[in-house]
Amino acid sequence: QVQLVESGGGLVQGGGSLRLSCAASGLTFTMYAMGWFRQAPGKEREFVADISWSGGNTNYADSVKGRFTISRDNAKNTVDLQMLSLKPEDTAVYYCAARPSGDVRPRTKDYTYRYWGQGTQVTVSS
């Protein structure tokens, strides 16, 4: 079965950095675009970033643009999210997700993603 397993979350001070990683198994990785979403307590899940199957196309939420970088390694079936200059408002559970690369629906909408990881907590202290 398909598994997406996130790692790398934790507690960090404001201004610090973290690198999240997502390991995918049970799917043909290059047939999927990959995305990161996050959900803070009491808030809806929101789009953070996504990357095309080849890695040649990336997209970011305005709130993280210039601070976060998404990348993927198709040889290892992994997708990473490098997070710099973290702010307390970045505190959330971060989820990795996979969507079929041919899906033409909005890439920022969570309902377009077929598979999800269990999430990893990121806490940024002020």
HELIX and SHEET records of a PDB file:
HELIX    1   1 PHE A   29  MET A   31  5                                   3    
HELIX    2   2 PRO A   88  ASP A   90  5                                   3    
HELIX    3   3 ASP A  110  THR A  112  5                                   3    
SHEET    1   A 4 GLN A   3  SER A   7  0                                        
SHEET    2   A 4 LEU A  18  SER A  25 -1                                        
SHEET    3   A 4 THR A  78  MET A  83 -1                                        
SHEET    4   A 4 PHE A  68  ASP A  73 -1                                        
SHEET    1   B 6 GLY A  10  GLN A  13  0                                        
SHEET    2   B 6 THR A 120  SER A 125  1                                        
SHEET    3   B 6 ALA A  92  PRO A 100 -1                                        
SHEET    4   B 6 TYR A  32  GLN A  39 -1                                        
SHEET    5   B 6 GLU A  46  ILE A  51 -1                                        
SHEET    6   B 6 THR A  58  TYR A  60 -1                                        
SHEET    1   C 4 GLY A  10  GLN A  13  0                                        
SHEET    2   C 4 THR A 120  SER A 125  1                                        
SHEET    3   C 4 ALA A  92  PRO A 100 -1                                        
SHEET    4   C 4 TYR A 115  TRP A 116 -1                                        
END                                                                             
